[in-house]
Structures are given as structure tokens and as C-alpha cells.
Amino acid sequence: MFSKGVDRLERAPVVIPDALKLRVPRTAPAATRKEMKFPTESSVYSNVSNNIVRFNFQNTDIIDFSRGGIAFDLTLTAPGATYCRVSQGVWSIFERVRLVHGAEELEDIRENNRLQSLLFEVMREPDVGAVLGHCYGYGTQAQRNAWGATPAKDYMMPIICGLFLSGPIPTEVFKKKLILELYLANWQNCLETDAPGPVTITLTNCYFHYEVLQIPEPLRSTFVSNAMAGGSYPYKSFAYYNQAMVPANQNDLAIPHSSANIDCFINFMINTNDISNPAVNDKFLTWNKNTCTEHTLRINNEFFPTEPAQAQSDPQSYLMFLRWIDKWRIGGIFQNPPTISFDNYNADRFLIIYQMESFPREGLVNQLSTANSGNNIFLRVRFTAAPVNQSLITFVQVSKTIDLVGTNLQK
């Protein structure tokens, strides 16, 4: 038995004075986040005219874009059509995303609609599409038909822009304005419709929503001066390649990418006849039936993997895909499954993933480089049936860093 009023070590309990119980320690000056919405330079955009949605951000604030996104009203005008809908995900209407600092290009993501649809489909948790579908434009054909028939339908969407995910950016240290450009796609490439003629895509009330950090002096000046003294902003971006495949049971495809810090190669095959055919459904979410038996990647005369990776009935390629989306580890137990099953993966969602980053998702920069080796990246793919009218789409994910030195950018 223990004595009353003491613990197991026979020590008297420590009593906290009432004056201290509700006292909140403060270790830094107060700062706040303020929701902002920033308009485009024009009030109306269309695929017929004025087809580049442009944001000219002011150089006055510390902006956190990482939790931001774009909201707009969308109207589809399709004379003679019985249905007209956006392909899965309203981002399908933007074929290109470009971020510039004056005349200096920081990011240029081609085929953005195809890339963002793919990443959303494979990275999201299974219930995300159902919960956010109405805002994202992601739903059944009947739902999207109804949304497509609604004039000035409200949408919101994230964007793929790696620099904006790097953290709060003190925009005032940039010598010139940051300009974000979103290019509207050809209607035949991004809509599903039976319209006999051209369809007009019209955007109005377009705003970029983000947060401004309101930091009092002198902490704010310290934050800005540290950035000007050499603040680093690491981010990831994507390069796009499209290679025509020959009708043979083996294809050796050169990927003409030359850069440092390669993180990942994302490869998949599409039917070239489907690209501009609005009668084809889900063209950004499904690809050709997998007839691949094995594949291997050669970089700087080294093969990845050492022996060709197996496909179809062998789960090796699917395992490489699961590792990439962080849905596989030895002894791992996951609360949510991947959105793509092994059967669907082999049916029409076959991806060839080569993850080259040494420590993915750990913030370390991989040093794999092809910058000085010329055109020395080849993907070898073998098939049970020769591909016809097919192209290999490759997105190369790379790590980049922008250093702010004074008011100059160094990449």
C-alpha cells in the first residue's frame, strides 16, 4: 500500500498554481493567414478567342499557394448535340500550364490535362471522386451530362504547379511578376459529345484562391531578407514526350530527355485515333489493352531493372506501380486500397513506372543525371501482339530548385 497523497516513489504531488493553468505560452509574434481570391487579367475566356487564362500576381505579399486552387464558371455551347460533357475532371479543358517570371520560364507542363487526370486517378483515395466530384467535374456520364447542360456551371480545381507547392513565397523579392498561364484545349480533345460541329468552351468569373501570410514586423522583414540572401525553393515538375510506336512485337523507344535530378518515368500507351475523337469516353483515364509481356529501361548504358520487368499475369509491373503510389511495403497494412485493381491495370490502365529517386517522399534530391550523356535513354517493350496506331506517352518527373539571390532567380 502507498501513503495517502504521495506517488509510487513516495514523493509528494506537484500542485500547479491556478494562475498558470490557463496561461498560453507565446514563443513568437502573432501572425495570421488571410484568404484571398485573385482575378484574371480578362473577364471572359474561350477556346475560340482569348484562349490563355492568365494570372499576373502582384509582387507585394508573402503568398502560400500550396492550399490554393482555381474557381470559375464554365459554359459549353454545342449546337445540335444531344449531350456534351467535360472529360473526367474539369482540368481536362487545360492542355498546358506555364509559369513564368518575366521572360524566364519556370515551368511548362504540356498535356497537363492528361497528366493531371492520370495523377488524380491513381493517387487519390477511392472515395475522393464521389465526395468532390460535383466541384471537380468528376462523375458518371449522366452527372457530367447534367453539368455540361448547365450554363455557367461552378467548378473549382487544383493545378499541377510544383513551385507553388514549395511553401510560402515572398513575392516582393521577385524582380518581375509571377505569371501563371493556363491554355484551353481544342474541344475535340477534352469533351465527350455527339455535336456535329464546333463546340465553344467559355470561362467567366475566374479566380485564383490562395492565402496571404500576414506577419508583423520585424519578423516579416527578417523572413524576406533571409529569402533574398539565398532562400531555396525546391519543387518537382514534369517533361512530356510522345513517341510513335512501330507495328512490331518489340519496340525500342528513345526518350530524348537530358537533365539532372530525374525522379521518375511514367509511361503508358494510347491509341492515336482517339486523341481528337470526342465520341471516345474516358480517354484520359483508360488506355489500350495491355499486350506487353516485358519491359526494361536503359539509362547511361545501365539497365533498370537488370532483367526485364514482367507484365500481364506476372505482378511485377503492378508491384512497381504500387510502390510508386505508396500502396505497397513489406508488412504494410493500408486503410484504403489503390483505385486501380490488378485486373483493371492489365485491362486498360497499364502503366510502366520507373521510380529512380533514391528516397522518395523524404525530401532528398536524387542525383541521377542524363545532362551530359546525350540521347541515351531507351525503353524496350515487348508485346504478344504488334501495336497498331499507338504512341508511347512519357512524363519525366524531375526535381528542381530555385535560389533567390538578391532579386535574381538561379535555377
N, C-alpha and C positions, 0 to 999 in steps of 0.2 A: 504494500500500500504506500501511497505517496502522501506527503503532508499537504494540508489544505493551503492553497494559494501559491504553490511552487510547481515547477515543471519536473520532468523526469530526472533532470540533472540537479534537482534540489536548489534551483535558482528562483529568486523572486521574479514575477512577471514584470515586463516593462510597460508602463502606462503612458499612452500618448496624450499629451495635453489637448483639451478641446480646441484651443486656439490654432492648433496645427492640423487638425483633422480635415478641414475644408480648404486648406490653403493650397493653391495650384502653383507649382513651381514654374517660373518663366526663365528660359535659358536664352531667348533671342527676341529681338523686336517683333512686334505683331506684323503679320503680312496676310494678305488675302488673295483669293482668286476671284476674278470677275468675268462672268460670261459675256462674250461679245459676238456679234454677227457682222460680218464684213461683206459689203455688196460687190458685185462685179462691175466692170467699167461700163457695161451696157445693160439695158433693161430687158432686151429680148435677144435670144439666140436661136438659130435654126440650122438644120443641115443644108438648107437651100442657100442661105446667105448668112454671113456673120457666124461662122461655124466653130470659132475658137472661143471658148469660155475663158475669160482672163480675169485673174485677181492680182491687183497691184498693191501689195501690202505696204503699209506705212512703216517708216523707219523710226518709230517713236516709243515702242513698248517692248517689254520682255514678254514674249508670247510662248505659250505652251500649246503647240498644235496637236500633241500626242493624243488628246481626248477629243479632238475636233472632228468635223465632217462637213459635208455639203448638203444643203437642203434646197429644193427647187420645186416648181410646178411644171408638169410635163403634159403636153397635148399632142396626140397623134392624129393626123388628118389623113385618112386613107379612103379616097373616093372609090366606090364600087366594091369595097371589101365587106365580107360577112364577119370577119374577125381581124383584129390587129392587136398584137401584144408584144411587149418587150421580151427578149430572150431572158432566161432566168437571171435575175439580178439587174437592177436598173443601171448599174455600172456598165452594162453591155453597150450602152449608147456612146461610151467614150473609148475611142480606139487608141488614144495616145495621151500620156500625161508627161508634161515637161515643166521643169523648174529651172529658172534662170536667175542669175544675178547680173543685171545689166546685159551685156552681150556674152557673158560666160555661162555655159550650160552646166548645171549641177546634176540634173537627172533628165533622162529622156527614155521613157518606158514605152516601147512600141507594142502593139497588140495588147494594150492594157486590159481590154475587156476580156480577152481570152485568159490572160494570166490571173486577173482578179477572180473570175468565175472559178477557175481551177483551184486557186488557193482557198476560196470560201468553201468549195465543195469538199475538199479533202481535210482542211484544218479545223473546221467548225465542229462543235458538239452536235449530236443528232437533232436535238430539239430547237436549235437556234433558228433554223429556217422557218419553222412553224410559228415561233414567237415573234420574230422580227420581219416575217415575210411581207406583211402589208406595207411597212415602211421601206423595205429593201426592194420590193418588186419581185419577190421570190415566192412562188406558189404554184398551184395547179394551173392547167391551161384555162379552166373556167374562171378562176380567180383573176388571172392575168388578162383574160378577155374583158372582164368587167372593168378592171383598172384601165386598160387601154382605151375603153369606150368613154371614160370619164374625162371631160375637159379639165385642164389644169389640175390633174391628179398630184397630190402632195407626195414627195419622196424625200428620203434622206439616205445618205450613203457615206461610208468611209472611203478613203482613197489610198492607193499604194504610193507613198512618197516617203522614202526612207529617212531623209534629213529631218522631216517633221516629227519623226518618232524618236529623235535623239535627245529630247529633253527641252527645257525652256531655252529659248533663243533670244538673246538681247539684240533685237533687230537694228537698234541705233548704231551699232558698230559696223554695220554693212555700209560701204560707201555708196552703193546703189540699191534700189528697191529689189526685194524678192518678188518675182512674178511667177505665178502658177498658171499654166495653160492646160486646158482640157479640150481635146479635139473631138468633135462629134463625128461618129462613124457614118458610112454610107448606110442608108436604111435597109438595103438588101442584106447587109452583113450582120445586123443587130436586131432585126424584128422578125417575128413569125406572123405571116399574113398571107391571105389569098388575094391581096389587092392587085388588080390588073395593071396598075400604073404606079408612078412615083408616090411615095408617102412622105409627108412633111413632119419632121420632128421639131417641136417648138418648146423652148425653155423660157420661163419667166420667173420672177421673184427668186433669183438665185443668190444664195448667201453662203459664206463660209463661216461656220461656227467654231470658235476656239475660246481659250481662256487667257486672260492677261494677268500676270503676276504683279500685284501692287505691293512693292517692298519699300519701306521708309528709308530715308537717308539716316546715317551714311552707308547702311548696308547695301543699298541699291548701287551706289557709285562703286563700292568695292566689288560687287558682282560684275559690273560692266567692265571695270578696269582689269580685273582678272581675265575676262574673256579677251580683251584687247591685247593682253600681254602674252597670249598664246593659248587660248581656250580651244580644246579639241572637240569635234562633234563627229563621232563615228556613226556610220549608218550603212545599211545594205540596200543595194539596188539590183536591177536586172538588165541583162542584154538579151536581145531577141534574134533568133536565126531561123530561117525556113529553107530546108534542103529538099529538093525534088528527089524522089526515090525511083530507082530503075526497076523494071519488072523482072527481077531475078530473085532467086532464093537466098542470095547473100548480097547485102549492101554494105559498102564501106563508105561512110559519110564523113567528110571533113567538116569540122566545126571551126570556122575561122575566127576564133576568139583569142585575143592577145591582151593579157592584163595580169596584174599581181593580185594576190589575196582572193583566189577563187574558193567559194564556199560550197557550191552545189551545181550540178547539171540536172535539169528537169527535161525529160524527153518524152514525147508522145507523137502518135501518127494520126493524121486527119485525111479525109477524102477531099481533094482539091475541088471536086464538083459541088461540094456542099457549102463552100465559103460564102458565095453570093447568092445562095438559093434560099429565099425567105419561106419556102414550103417545108424546109427541114427544121424539125423541132429539137431543142436542147443541143444545138451544135457546139456550144461552149462547155457542156457538161459530159457529153459522151463522145467517144472516138470510135475508130474502126475496130472490128472484132480482132482479137489478138490471135495472130497466127505465128507469133515469134516463138522460137524454141530456145534461143540463147543470145546473149549479147555481151560485149566487152568494150571497155573504153581504153584507148591508148593516149597517154599524155607524156611528152618528152621521152618517148620510146619505152615507157613503163606501162604495163597492163593493169587495169583495175576492173575486176579482181584478177588475180594471177591466172586463174582458169575462168573460162566464160561462165557468166551467171545463167542459171537455168530459168526457164519460164514455163507457162501453161500449167501442166499438172504438178510440176515441181514448185514448192512455195518460196524458193529463194528470192525471186524478184519481188514477190509480195512482201517478204520479210524486209527487204531493203526499203520498200515504200513505208512500211510500218515504223521502221526506225526513224525515218525522216520526219514523220508526223508525230514522233514521240509516243507511239502506241505499242511499243514493244521493248521490253527489257527482261533479262533473265530474272525469274522470280517476281515479275511485276504483276500487280493486280490493279486494274483500271475500273473506275466507276462508270465510264462511258466507252462504248466500243467505237471503232472507226466508222465513218459514214459509208465507206466503200468495203463491201464484203469481198472475200476471195473469189466467189463466183462472178460478181459484177466486175471485179478487177480484170478477170480473164475474158469476160464477155465484151465489154465496150468501154472500159475505163483503165486500160493498161498504161502504166507509167513506168518509164525506165529512169530510176533515180540513182544518181551517184553523188553521195554526200561526202565532200572532200574535207570539210572543216574538222580540224583535229578534236576540238572540244565544243561541239555545237551547243548553242544557248547558254554558254558560260561566259560570254563577253570577251573571249580570247580571239585574236586575229590569226587566221590561218595564213601561212606563208607560201602556199603552193602558187607558183607563178608560171605563166607562159609568155611573159612580156618579151623575152629575148630569144624565144625558140622558134619564131616564125609560125607558119601554119602547121602545127604538129599535134593537133587533137583530132582523133578519128574515133568514130563509133561504128563498130561492126555488129550487124544484126543479121541473124539467120531466121528463115521462115519455112513453114511447111508448104505455103502457097505464095507464089511471087506476088508482091504488092502491085496493084494497078491504080493509077490516078491518086497516088498517095504522096504526102510530104511528111518529112520529119520536122516537127516543131521543137526547138530547143530554147529554153530560158536558162541563162547562166547567172546564178546569184553570186554577187561579188561584195566584198567589204570595202568601204571607202571611208576616208576621214578628211574632214575639212578643218584646217587650223586657221584661227583668226589671229593674225599678227598685225597689230596696228588696226588699220581698216582694210587690210588686204586679205584675200582668200588664198590659201595654199592647199591644193589637193594632192 
